[in-house]
Structures are given as C-alpha cells and as structure tokens.
Amino acid sequence: MNTSLSLLHVSQTNSLQTKRLPHCSKFGNTTRISNRGYNSEVVTSMLPLKETFGVICKEKTVYKDSWFDHLAIHYLSQSLQHTTGFRNEKQGYESLTEVATMVSRTFGAAMQRELVIKSLEKTCPKLLLKMIKGLFPPSKFMRELSALFTVLFFAWLVGPSEVRESEIEGRREKNVVYIPKCRFLENTQCVGMCTNLCKIPCQKFIYDSLGMPVYMLPNFEDMSCEIIFGEKPPLEDPTLNQPCYATRCIKKQGIV
C-alpha cells in the first residue's frame, strides 16, 4: 500500500461524550505529523496486522522527541527509578517504560499507585503547588488553563493531544484534553499499567495537590483518552473492570 495517511480532523463536541478517532485507519508507509506544542515529530509506519483488545490494528507510532521531550522523559524516569530502586541502562521513553514494567510486575496495585505519587511529588515542588492551590482555587479559568497546559507541555508523555469542550453547570468550557492515541498505553500495551501507574495516581495527585477534580477516561479499544478537568471520577469506575490485552501486554510477555 502506497497511499498516504489520511489525517483525521477532530472537531469540538457538545458533551463530555466526545467523538473518538478510530485507532485503525488507512496508513501509508511513513507519515510525519508535526506536534504543535514542540519541534518533535510523530512517525507512523505500516506494520503487519496485530490483534489488540479484539481489534485488528496496523500502525506503530515512533516519536522523534525534541531536546525538551528527552529532558522531561529522563527526569521522570530517573525520579521513578530513584523512588522504586529499579535501575536500568536504557535511554529515553524505553527507560521509562522498563522501570514502569518492573514496578507493575513486582508490586500490587495499591503500592504501584503509591510509588507513582511519591515520584510525582519529587518532580513537582510542593511549595509551588501549594501556592497555586492557594492563589487559584478550582474555577473555569483553572480548568481551561489545566487543559491547555497539559496539551502544550505533556505531549512527551502521552502523545499529541488537543483541547475540547464540555458542559459544566450549563456553561461551555474548554476543559477536556483529548489524546487520539496515548503514548504510554501504546508502549506498555497493558491495561493494568495504564490504570495503576497513570490514571489513578495522577487523578489523586492532581486533586490532592491542586484541589482540582480530574477524571481520566481511557478507551482501551483505540487507545485514546480523555482527561476531564473539573469532573470527579465515579465511585464505580468502569475502566477499572477492563481485561488486559490478550496477546500484546509486555507485562505478561515478560519483555520491554
């Protein structure tokens, strides 16, 4: 197949139930997608068909990280390694993925979440977070600023994303971050690592540090995700009952 990648335009929606990009689309041999927040690029290459969560998918995303991306990835990886005691000699996102995998294989869900929170506390100055929480209580401004900040400064962790609208108390707000394909989930191929090493600890850390409720809603079929600032996670979160990928989970396969 020599056809080029059909870029999908993602429009804003009228509710929290936003329209997701299909994970399995038509791909050419190689396509470069500019990441608007950085100088980095995303390369999508044609690979043999593989089964993921019952869905046949072709693509594997390769990121061309900028110097800022490399710095941020290294900083988070080193923080997690220091907190957990698991060291590795790999570089870039592969190093972060490996230490996350070791944590997932070694500890139970509760301890995994606790270790990630401790790592996040080391990377974010407590005094700064305390000042932000005191000066800027949860509001429309803070919800929209949090969404924009995530899009601009966290593409290195989750992949390119965009701000979308939702309705809160009858008002339209740009408080939703939509990630067409999560970088962490694609690299780990593990539902448990997504929920225990990203979703739940991040929700708790943001709420405890900034007083900002946030609900991360991953779609395990197409690997997209919505981060909804201002919405509390439900008491019975349906994403926590999802089975893992049957054939591609690196935790099950014992590889990184």
HUNORCOR-V700761 format. One record per residue. N is the residue number from 1. RES is the residue in one letter. PHI is phi in whole degrees, -180 to 180 (NA if undefined). NEAR is the number of other C-alpha atoms within 12 Angstrom. Layout:
n->N res->RES phi->PHI near->NEAR
n->N res->RES phi->PHI near->NEAR
//
This chain:
n->1 res->M phi->NA near->14
n->2 res->N phi->-114 near->13
n->3 res->T phi->-72 near->14
n->4 res->S phi->-82 near->18
n->5 res->L phi->-66 near->23
n->6 res->S phi->-83 near->20
n->7 res->L phi->-70 near->19
n->8 res->L phi->-100 near->17
n->9 res->H phi->-85 near->12
n->10 res->V phi->-104 near->19
n->11 res->S phi->-93 near->15
n->12 res->Q phi->-71 near->24
n->13 res->T phi->-119 near->21
n->14 res->N phi->-102 near->19
n->15 res->S phi->-155 near->21
n->16 res->L phi->-67 near->29
n->17 res->Q phi->-83 near->20
n->18 res->T phi->-78 near->28
n->19 res->K phi->-80 near->24
n->20 res->R phi->-92 near->32
n->21 res->L phi->-72 near->26
n->22 res->P phi->-67 near->25
n->23 res->H phi->-73 near->29
n->24 res->C phi->-105 near->30
n->25 res->S phi->-117 near->23
n->26 res->K phi->-86 near->24
n->27 res->F phi->-122 near->29
n->28 res->G phi->-94 near->22
n->29 res->N phi->-69 near->22
n->30 res->T phi->-150 near->23
n->31 res->T phi->-138 near->25
n->32 res->R phi->-105 near->23
n->33 res->I phi->-121 near->26
n->34 res->S phi->-71 near->22
n->35 res->N phi->-92 near->26
n->36 res->R phi->-63 near->19
n->37 res->G phi->-81 near->25
n->38 res->Y phi->-143 near->26
n->39 res->N phi->-97 near->23
n->40 res->S phi->-75 near->24
n->41 res->E phi->-129 near->25
n->42 res->V phi->-116 near->28
n->43 res->V phi->-113 near->25
n->44 res->T phi->-110 near->29
n->45 res->S phi->-115 near->26
n->46 res->M phi->-74 near->26
n->47 res->L phi->-127 near->21
n->48 res->P phi->-59 near->14
n->49 res->L phi->-61 near->15
n->50 res->K phi->-136 near->19
n->51 res->E phi->-97 near->21
n->52 res->T phi->-132 near->29
n->53 res->F phi->57 near->25
n->54 res->G phi->83 near->17
n->55 res->V phi->-116 near->21
n->56 res->I phi->-85 near->19
n->57 res->C phi->-130 near->27
n->58 res->K phi->-111 near->25
n->59 res->E phi->-92 near->31
n->60 res->K phi->-134 near->32
n->61 res->T phi->-86 near->33
n->62 res->V phi->-117 near->26
n->63 res->Y phi->-98 near->35
n->64 res->K phi->-97 near->25
n->65 res->D phi->-74 near->29
n->66 res->S phi->-81 near->21
n->67 res->W phi->-62 near->16
n->68 res->F phi->-65 near->22
n->69 res->D phi->-59 near->29
n->70 res->H phi->-60 near->28
n->71 res->L phi->-64 near->18
n->72 res->A phi->-67 near->23
n->73 res->I phi->-62 near->31
n->74 res->H phi->-62 near->30
n->75 res->Y phi->-63 near->26
n->76 res->L phi->-68 near->33
n->77 res->S phi->-62 near->37
n->78 res->Q phi->-65 near->33
n->79 res->S phi->-64 near->29
n->80 res->L phi->-68 near->37
n->81 res->Q phi->-65 near->31
n->82 res->H phi->-65 near->23
n->83 res->T phi->-71 near->26
n->84 res->T phi->-94 near->28
n->85 res->G phi->86 near->18
n->86 res->F phi->-91 near->25
n->87 res->R phi->-106 near->23
n->88 res->N phi->-149 near->25
n->89 res->E phi->-100 near->16
n->90 res->K phi->-77 near->18
n->91 res->Q phi->-118 near->19
n->92 res->G phi->64 near->29
n->93 res->Y phi->-65 near->36
n->94 res->E phi->-64 near->26
n->95 res->S phi->-66 near->29
n->96 res->L phi->-64 near->37
n->97 res->T phi->-64 near->41
n->98 res->E phi->-67 near->32
n->99 res->V phi->-66 near->40
n->100 res->A phi->-64 near->45
n->101 res->T phi->-66 near->41
n->102 res->M phi->-64 near->30
n->103 res->V phi->-63 near->32
n->104 res->S phi->-65 near->36
n->105 res->R phi->-76 near->27
n->106 res->T phi->-96 near->19
n->107 res->F phi->-115 near->21
n->108 res->G phi->-74 near->17
n->109 res->A phi->-58 near->24
n->110 res->A phi->-63 near->20
n->111 res->M phi->-69 near->21
n->112 res->Q phi->-57 near->34
n->113 res->R phi->-65 near->32
n->114 res->E phi->-65 near->27
n->115 res->L phi->-66 near->35
n->116 res->V phi->-65 near->40
n->117 res->I phi->-62 near->33
n->118 res->K phi->-62 near->27
n->119 res->S phi->-66 near->30
n->120 res->L phi->-65 near->33
n->121 res->E phi->-64 near->27
n->122 res->K phi->-74 near->23
n->123 res->T phi->-83 near->25
n->124 res->C phi->-115 near->21
n->125 res->P phi->-56 near->15
n->126 res->K phi->-62 near->19
n->127 res->L phi->-62 near->15
n->128 res->L phi->-64 near->16
n->129 res->L phi->-64 near->25
n->130 res->K phi->-65 near->20
n->131 res->M phi->-66 near->15
n->132 res->I phi->-63 near->21
n->133 res->K phi->-63 near->21
n->134 res->G phi->-75 near->15
n->135 res->L phi->-84 near->14
n->136 res->F phi->-129 near->21
n->137 res->P phi->-66 near->21
n->138 res->P phi->-53 near->26
n->139 res->S phi->-161 near->24
n->140 res->K phi->-58 near->26
n->141 res->F phi->-59 near->20
n->142 res->M phi->-70 near->27
n->143 res->R phi->-65 near->36
n->144 res->E phi->-71 near->30
n->145 res->L phi->-66 near->25
n->146 res->S phi->-64 near->33
n->147 res->A phi->-65 near->35
n->148 res->L phi->-65 near->29
n->149 res->F phi->-61 near->23
n->150 res->T phi->-63 near->31
n->151 res->V phi->-63 near->33
n->152 res->L phi->-77 near->26
n->153 res->F phi->-119 near->26
n->154 res->F phi->-127 near->32
n->155 res->A phi->-64 near->40
n->156 res->W phi->-62 near->40
n->157 res->L phi->-95 near->37
n->158 res->V phi->-112 near->38
n->159 res->G phi->97 near->43
n->160 res->P phi->-58 near->37
n->161 res->S phi->-148 near->37
n->162 res->E phi->-147 near->37
n->163 res->V phi->-87 near->33
n->164 res->R phi->-127 near->34
n->165 res->E phi->-97 near->33
n->166 res->S phi->-145 near->32
n->167 res->E phi->-114 near->24
n->168 res->I phi->-125 near->22
n->169 res->E phi->52 near->12
n->170 res->G phi->82 near->9
n->171 res->R phi->-117 near->13
n->172 res->R phi->-82 near->21
n->173 res->E phi->-138 near->32
n->174 res->K phi->-93 near->35
n->175 res->N phi->-117 near->42
n->176 res->V phi->-114 near->43
n->177 res->V phi->-101 near->46
n->178 res->Y phi->-108 near->43
n->179 res->I phi->-110 near->41
n->180 res->P phi->-59 near->39
n->181 res->K phi->-149 near->38
n->182 res->C phi->-74 near->42
n->183 res->R phi->-63 near->35
n->184 res->F phi->-66 near->39
n->185 res->L phi->-67 near->42
n->186 res->E phi->-65 near->40
n->187 res->N phi->-77 near->34
n->188 res->T phi->-90 near->39
n->189 res->Q phi->53 near->37
n->190 res->C phi->-136 near->42
n->191 res->V phi->-65 near->39
n->192 res->G phi->-63 near->38
n->193 res->M phi->-69 near->42
n->194 res->C phi->-61 near->45
n->195 res->T phi->-77 near->39
n->196 res->N phi->-89 near->33
n->197 res->L phi->-110 near->42
n->198 res->C phi->-136 near->41
n->199 res->K phi->-54 near->37
n->200 res->I phi->-68 near->37
n->201 res->P phi->-64 near->32
n->202 res->C phi->-68 near->34
n->203 res->Q phi->-57 near->34
n->204 res->K phi->-69 near->30
n->205 res->F phi->-63 near->32
n->206 res->I phi->-65 near->35
n->207 res->Y phi->-68 near->26
n->208 res->D phi->-69 near->20
n->209 res->S phi->-83 near->30
n->210 res->L phi->-116 near->32
n->211 res->G phi->72 near->28
n->212 res->M phi->-101 near->36
n->213 res->P phi->-64 near->30
n->214 res->V phi->-148 near->35
n->215 res->Y phi->-124 near->35
n->216 res->M phi->-98 near->37
n->217 res->L phi->-120 near->36
n->218 res->P phi->-76 near->38
n->219 res->N phi->-110 near->34
n->220 res->F phi->-78 near->35
n->221 res->E phi->-82 near->32
n->222 res->D phi->-113 near->32
n->223 res->M phi->66 near->38
n->224 res->S phi->-85 near->34
n->225 res->C phi->-156 near->40
n->226 res->E phi->-115 near->39
n->227 res->I phi->-112 near->47
n->228 res->I phi->-109 near->41
n->229 res->F phi->-79 near->45
n->230 res->G phi->101 near->37
n->231 res->E phi->-111 near->28
n->232 res->K phi->-79 near->22
n->233 res->P phi->-62 near->25
n->234 res->P phi->-67 near->16
n->235 res->L phi->-62 near->9
n->236 res->E phi->-113 near->9
n->237 res->D phi->-75 near->17
n->238 res->P phi->-64 near->16
n->239 res->T phi->-69 near->26
n->240 res->L phi->-79 near->25
n->241 res->N phi->-104 near->12
n->242 res->Q phi->-78 near->19
n->243 res->P phi->-73 near->22
n->244 res->C phi->-83 near->27
n->245 res->Y phi->-65 near->30
n->246 res->A phi->-71 near->20
n->247 res->T phi->-122 near->20
n->248 res->R phi->-118 near->26
n->249 res->C phi->-63 near->29
n->250 res->I phi->-70 near->28
n->251 res->K phi->-67 near->30
n->252 res->K phi->-73 near->22
n->253 res->Q phi->-78 near->16
n->254 res->G phi->76 near->16
n->255 res->I phi->-129 near->19
n->256 res->V phi->-128 near->25
//
